Structure formats: structure tokens, C-alpha cells
Amino acid sequence: YNLSIGQGDLLVTPLQAAVWTSAIINGGKIVQPHLVEKIENPVNHEVRKINYTTQKVGILSSHLNTAKQGMRDCSINGSCQLLSYLPFSSGGKTGTAQWSNKKDNHAWFTSFAPYENPQIVVSILIEEGEEGARTAMPVAYDFLRWWGKKYLK
């Protein structure tokens, strides 16, 4: 049962957490992680759009929808309520990774926005940050707030 709650031998990177969050909110479609959407030639201003591959995970859409709704509920009623102060809807999942009995836990948080039409995933890991809700979530909140002001009109 440890693995089902993210404990024990579960080892993931922040990028992997972002990819599984993306798969949940995109109906099981995994989008290849990328850093740019397009490349513009500085001399002739020609723009080349980058195409990324996708693949489907073998999880029932009803299960994915349940997980997505659970992430939304976290931001309304659960440990992610800080996200409810954003001017747009979102979802998230806090996490606390116990990895040593001599050092503080790692703080995790993964999130997405807007809930109705997801456009961004933000996953945060703060090593020895104690708890996801206390230290990692505020970082994601600040980033999402900045992103919303810049990209949501």
C-alpha cells in the first residue's frame, strides 16, 4: 500500500510528475515535454513551429476524470485551497516524500490551470522542504498567478 500513496520505493522526478499530471488533465494523452513552442530566425523573422509527439496511456477516461476532479477538489476543499485565490480555476496535489529519518522530508506539489481548459502544468519539488502544502504549493501559486496575468486575457 505504500506505493499507492507515493511512499516506499516510488522514485520520480519533477518532470515525470508534470508529465503524469498532463496525462490526467489531457484525457490520457502524454505530450512530449518541451521548452519552446516555436523558433524565430532573428535575421529574416521566419517562424518555425515545433511539432511534438503525443501518446495515449491505457487508463480509462472515467478514472482520469476522477483524478482530475480530485485535483480540483483539493483546490476548493482540501490541502490546496491557496489555489482558490487565483482569478481562474485550477487543480493540484500536495505531496510529502519521506526519504530519510535524519533529514527533513521533500515537499512536492503538482498543479494545472485553468481547470476547464488546461493550458499549463506546474510541478514543484523542494528538497528537504518539509511539506508540499506548506512550502511547495506557495511557489506554484506565485508562478500560476504570474502566468495568469501574462497569458490569460
C-alpha positions, 0 to 999 in steps of 0.5 A: 500500500505504500506505493499507492500513496507515493511512499516506499520505493516510488522514485520520480522526478519533477518532470515525470510528475508534470508529465503524469499530471498532463496525462490526467488533465489531457484525457490520457494523452502524454505530450512530449515535454518541451521548452519552446513552442516555436523558433524565430530566425532573428535575421529574416523573422521566419517562424518555425513551429515545433511539432511534438509527439503525443501518446495515449496511456491505457487508463480509462477516461472515467478514472482520469476524470476522477483524478482530475476532479480530485485535483480540483477538489483539493483546490476548493476543499482540501490541502490546496485551497491557496489555489482558490485565490487565483482569478481562474480555476485550477487543480493540484496535489500536495505531496510529502516524500519521506526519504530519510529519518535524519533529514527533513522530508521533500515537499512536492506539489503538482498543479494545472490551470485553468481547470476547464481548459488546461493550458499549463502544468506546474510541478514543484519539488523542494528538497528537504522542504518539509511539506508540499502544502506548506512550502511547495504549493506557495511557489506554484501559486506565485508562478500560476498567478504570474502566468495568469496575468501574462497569458490569460486575457 
